Amino acid sequence: MSVVSNASPLIGLARIGKLELIRQLYDELVIPEAVQHEVVVEGAELPAADQVGKAAWIKPQVVSNKQLVRVLQENLGAGEAEAIALALETEAELLLLDEHRGRQTALHLGLRYTGIVGVLIEAKNKGCIDSVKEHLDSLRDIAGFHVSERLYMRVIQDAGEA
C-alpha cells in the first residue's frame, strides 16, 4: 500500500514510542521534503527526529508540482501542502494527516486519508496493539495531542474499551 504522511502522525507516534506501528501497518512510508525538514531538522531535539531520520522504511521524496504546492500553501502549512501534492502525484492509497484544513483539502481533491487516531484503530483491528485507549491516553498526556472528549469517548466505545 502506498502511503504518504504529514508530520503530525510521525511526531505523535514517536513521542509515545509507537512510530513502528506505521511500518507494521503499511511497510513503507513516503514523506515530502517539507515534512522531512519539519521533523528531522526543525524538531531535532524531539524523539521523532532521530527515529524518522534513521528509519529505512521512511522514504523522503521531492514533490514535482511546485505550482500546486504554492497554491495549497495559501491555506496550509508547507508540510500539509507538500504531503497532499505528493499523495496526488504518487497516487497514494492513503494520506496520514491530522489537521482539519488539510483533511478538508484532501477530501476535496479526492484523497483517502486517516490520522493518528485512525492508525491506532487500524493497529488494534490488525492485532498490533491491545488497547486504543491506552495509546490515546499516552498521546494526550505525553505528546500533548488534542483529542476532543467526544471523539475520545466514541473511539474507545467503538473499540469496545469503554
N, C-alpha and C positions, 0 to 999 in steps of 0.2 A: 504494500500500500504506500503510495507517495503522499508524504505529509510535510507541510511547511509550518513553521511556528514563529510566532511573535515572542518577545522577550518574557512577558509576564508568566506564562506557564513554566518556562525554564527556571526562572528565578524562584518562583513559589515552591516548585517541587524540589529544587536544590536546597532551599532553606530548611526543608523538613527531611532531607536525606532520601528523597524518593524520585530523583531525576531519572533513575534507571527504569522506572515504570514506562516512560515513553519508549525506550528501547524494547522493553518486553512486549509492548502492545504493537509497535509499528516497525520494529527492526532498524529503520534508518530515518533520519530526520534532516530536512533541508532548512537552512535559515539564510535570510538575506544578509548582506554585509552590514546594514544598519543595526540589525539585531545582534550580530557578532560583536560589533563595536560597543553597543549599549551594555551587553552582558559581560564581555571579556575585558574591554578597555575601561569604559566608564565605571563599571562595577567591579573593578579589580580587587577590591577588598572584601567582596561578598563571596559566599561559598559557590555560587553558580559560575563565577569567572573561571576558576580552576577546573571545575567539573566539565563545563562546556568546552573550554579551550583544549582539554585533553581527550575528549570523547571522540573516538574514531568514527562512531556511528552518527555523529552530527556533522553535516556537510555544509559549510558556508558556500553560497553561490551568488554571483553577481546578477543583478536584475538588468535586463536588456532595455526594457521600455522605460527610459528615464522620463519621457514626457508624461506617461501615466503616473509615475511616482510623484512628479511635480504637481499634477492636478490633485491627486489624493492627499498630498501634504497641505493643501489649502484647509482641510478639515481634520487631518490626522497627524500623528507624530511620524517621524521618519521610519521607525520600526514597523508600525502598523501599515504604513503606505507601501513599504517595500515588501512586507510579508504578503499583502493582498496581491500586489503586482506579480510577485514570484509565483504565488499559487495559481494565478491565471496563466502565466507563461508556461509553467510546467504541467499544467492541467492536473494539479494536485487533487487527490481524492478527499483530502481533509486539511483544514487550516486550524491550527491551535491559536486561539485568540480570546482574550477576556474582556477587552474594553468595549463598552456599549456602542460608541460611534463606529468603531472598526467592524463590529458584528453587523450593524445596520448596513454598512457599505458592502461587506462581504455578501450579505443576503441579497442586496440589490443587484450585485454582479453575478449572482447565481452560484456562489461558492458554498460548499458544505463546511461547516465549522463546528467546533466544540471548544470548551475552555477547560480550565484546570478541574472544575467540578465534574465535567463530563469524562475527563481522563480517569478520575478516581472511580466513578461509577462503572466505566468500562473495565477498569482494573479489577474491581470486585467481581463483576459478572464473569470475567475470564479466570478468576481464581488467583490473581496476582497479589491481592491483599484480602484480608479477612473483614476489614471494617472501613467503611466510608467515613463514618462519624469520627473515628479516631484521627483520621488524616485531615478531615475538615477542621477539627478542633486544633490540630497542630498548625494548620495553615492560618487560622485566626490568631492563635496565641503566640506562635513563634515567628511566622512570616509576616504577620500584620495584614493578612489578606482579608479583604472585606467580603463577607457573605451575608446578605440580609437574613434576618431571623426567619422570615417567611420561606425563603429558598432553603435555608439550612433545615428547617423542620420538614419541608416537603421531600428533600433529598434523603434524609435519614429515615423518614417514614416509608418512602418508596423502596429503600434498600432493606427494609424490614428490621431496622435498628432503633426504632422509636420506643 
